[in-house]
């Protein structure tokens, strides 16, 4: 009996060709389902925040599982799920080069204006 164990790291998407079945039982594991990223909007917030990841067969199952796992204390009012393979991100190693050009555009941060005392909360 040979069991193939593959180690995945956070954010890794399992290979499509790997069916992740246990040879002894023939049953598929949840790791063969796509990985979904879960975003929750809290009652006090206006934005959705990343809560974690989970495996699910489809979007409906992902939302139901996200509700059960990430909103057990009724802290959420909205759930977004996105299949991980559709999220694209910049490389943190390129942050200096990627964000550097914004520092030469002083008009984006008008800190050089004198505001009257009557103007509050600016």
C-alpha positions in Angstrom: 0.0 0.0 0.0 1.4 3.3 -1.1 0.0 6.6 0.0 1.2 9.8 -1.7 1.4 12.7 0.7 1.9 16.1 -0.7 2.7 19.1 1.5 1.0 22.3 0.7 1.7 25.7 2.1 -0.7 28.6 2.7 -2.0 29.9 -0.6 -0.8 26.9 -2.7 -3.4 25.5 -5.0 -3.3 21.7 -5.4 -2.3 20.3 -8.9 -5.3 19.7 -11.1 -3.9 16.3 -12.0 -3.6 15.2 -8.4 -6.9 13.6 -7.4 -5.8 13.3 -3.7 -7.5 10.0 -3.1 -6.6 7.6 -0.3 -5.6 4.4 -2.0 -6.8 2.3 0.8 -10.4 3.6 0.7 -10.7 5.3 -2.7 -12.4 8.3 -1.2 -11.6 11.8 -2.3 -10.4 14.2 0.4 -11.5 17.8 0.7 -8.0 19.0 -0.5 -9.1 17.9 -4.0 -11.8 20.7 -3.8 -10.7 24.2 -4.8 -9.3 26.5 -2.1 -11.5 29.5 -1.4 -10.5 32.8 0.3 -13.1 34.1 2.8 -13.8 37.8 3.4 -16.1 38.9 6.2 -17.8 42.3 6.8 -18.4 42.9 10.5 -21.4 44.7 11.9 -19.1 47.7 12.9 -17.2 47.9 9.6 -17.7 49.1 6.1 -15.1 46.9 4.5 -14.7 43.1 4.1 -11.6 41.7 5.8 -9.8 38.5 5.0 -10.8 35.9 7.6 -9.1 32.8 6.2 -9.3 30.0 3.7 -11.2 26.8 3.2 -11.8 24.0 0.7 -15.3 23.6 -0.8 -16.8 22.0 -3.9 -18.5 25.1 -5.1 -19.3 28.8 -4.2 -22.5 27.9 -2.3 -20.8 25.3 -0.1 -17.9 27.8 0.4 -20.3 30.5 1.7 -22.1 28.0 4.0 -18.8 26.6 5.4 -17.5 30.2 5.8 -20.6 31.1 7.8 -20.2 28.1 10.0 -16.4 28.5 10.6 -15.8 32.3 10.6 -19.1 33.8 11.9 -19.9 31.5 14.8 -20.5 34.4 17.2 -22.8 36.4 14.8 -20.1 39.0 14.2 -20.5 39.1 10.4 -23.2 40.6 8.2 -21.7 39.8 4.8 -19.5 37.0 3.4 -17.5 37.1 0.2 -15.8 33.9 -1.1 -13.3 34.0 -4.0 -11.6 30.9 -5.5 -7.9 31.4 -4.7 -6.8 30.7 -8.2 -8.5 33.9 -9.3 -6.7 36.2 -6.9 -3.6 37.9 -8.3 -1.3 39.8 -6.0 1.9 41.9 -6.3 5.1 40.3 -5.1 6.1 41.7 -1.6 9.8 41.6 -2.7 9.0 44.2 -5.4 7.2 46.6 -3.0 9.9 49.2 -3.1 10.0 49.4 -6.9 6.3 49.0 -7.3 5.2 51.8 -4.9 8.2 54.1 -5.2 6.8 56.2 -8.1 4.0 57.6 -5.9 6.5 59.5 -3.7 7.3 61.9 -6.5 3.6 63.0 -6.9 3.3 65.5 -4.1 -0.1 66.7 -5.4 -1.6 63.4 -4.1 -0.7 64.4 -0.5 -1.5 68.1 -0.2 0.3 68.7 3.1 1.7 72.0 2.0 -1.7 73.9 2.1 -2.5 76.2 4.9 -6.0 75.5 6.2 -8.1 78.0 8.1 -8.8 77.3 11.7 -12.5 77.0 10.9 -11.9 73.8 8.9 -12.0 70.9 11.2 -11.2 67.2 10.7 -9.1 67.6 7.6 
